[in-house]
Amino acid sequence: MGRLFAGTEFFQPAKCERCDKLEEDCQCLPAPAPRIPPDEQTAQLSIEKRKKGKVVTIVRGLSVEGNDLPELLSTLKTACGAGGTLKDDTLEIQGQHLERIRATLAKIGYRVKG
């Protein structure tokens, strides 16, 4: 990678800001994505019927980059006493748990619709 003064006496190779080693020698892990505060996000809740009459509570509208969705899913599953899964950016909790999920998300600080 060329620098402003490459090839002159003023050339200084790029260094890592965290460990102060040359960029090509740096072993630092990439910085984690910044978290989005819960009060700046709105979770959209809905109920869907699946095959064989199964009911699932759906949580949408939370970004994958700004949240730890697996941790949030675990919290919601514990609060509802039910199973669930994470598909892309959608949380699915088995059963009809709108009120419990709404209360849990509000307690964490999320705005809730639905």
C-alpha positions in Angstrom: 0.0 0.0 0.0 1.4 3.4 -1.0 1.7 6.2 1.5 2.0 9.9 1.0 5.8 10.0 1.1 6.6 6.5 0.0 10.2 6.3 -1.3 11.3 9.4 0.6 13.0 10.0 3.9 9.6 11.0 5.4 8.0 7.7 4.7 6.5 6.0 7.7 4.8 2.6 7.4 1.3 2.2 8.7 1.0 1.0 12.3 -1.9 -0.5 14.2 -3.6 2.0 16.5 -4.1 -0.7 19.3 -0.8 -2.6 19.4 1.5 -0.1 17.6 3.0 -2.9 15.4 3.3 -2.6 11.6 -0.1 -3.4 9.9 1.3 -6.4 8.2 2.7 -7.8 11.6 -0.5 -6.9 13.6 -2.3 -9.8 15.2 -5.2 -7.8 16.7 -8.7 -9.0 16.1 -11.0 -6.6 14.2 -13.0 -4.2 16.4 -16.5 -5.4 17.2 -19.4 -3.7 15.5 -20.8 -0.9 17.6 -23.9 -1.7 19.6 -27.1 0.2 19.0 -28.8 1.2 22.3 -32.1 -0.6 22.8 -34.0 2.7 23.2 -33.1 3.6 19.6 -34.7 0.4 18.2 -38.2 -0.8 17.7 -39.1 -4.5 17.8 -42.1 -5.5 15.8 -44.1 -8.4 17.3 -46.5 -10.7 15.5 -48.1 -14.1 15.8 -48.0 -16.6 12.9 -49.6 -20.0 12.5 -47.5 -22.7 11.1 -48.1 -26.2 9.8 -50.3 -28.5 11.9 -51.7 -25.5 13.8 -48.5 -24.6 15.6 -48.3 -20.9 16.8 -45.1 -18.9 16.8 -44.4 -15.4 18.2 -42.2 -13.4 15.8 -39.8 -10.6 16.7 -38.6 -8.5 13.7 -37.0 -5.1 13.2 -33.8 -5.5 15.2 -30.5 -5.2 13.2 -28.1 -8.1 13.2 -25.0 -5.8 13.3 -26.1 -3.7 16.3 -27.4 -6.4 18.6 -26.4 -9.7 20.1 -29.5 -11.5 18.8 -28.5 -15.0 20.1 -28.3 -13.6 23.6 -31.6 -11.8 23.2 -33.2 -15.0 21.9 -31.9 -16.8 24.9 -33.4 -14.2 27.3 -36.8 -14.3 25.5 -36.9 -18.1 25.5 -36.1 -18.1 29.3 -38.8 -15.5 30.0 -41.4 -17.5 28.0 -40.3 -21.0 29.1 -40.4 -22.0 25.4 -38.1 -23.0 22.6 -37.2 -20.7 19.7 -34.8 -20.1 16.9 -33.0 -17.3 15.1 -33.6 -17.1 11.3 -31.6 -14.3 9.6 -32.7 -11.2 11.6 -36.0 -12.7 12.9 -36.5 -14.2 16.3 -39.1 -17.0 16.5 -40.5 -18.2 19.9 -42.7 -21.2 20.0 -46.2 -20.5 21.3 -48.3 -17.4 21.8 -46.2 -15.1 24.1 -46.9 -11.6 23.0 -47.4 -10.1 26.5 -44.4 -11.8 28.0 -42.1 -10.8 25.1 -43.5 -7.3 25.1 -42.8 -6.9 28.8 -39.3 -8.4 28.6 -38.3 -6.2 25.6 -39.7 -3.1 27.3 -37.8 -4.0 30.5 -34.6 -4.2 28.5 -35.3 -0.8 26.9 -36.6 -1.7 23.4 -39.6 0.1 21.9 -42.2 -2.4 20.9 -44.9 -2.4 18.2 -47.6 -5.0 17.8 
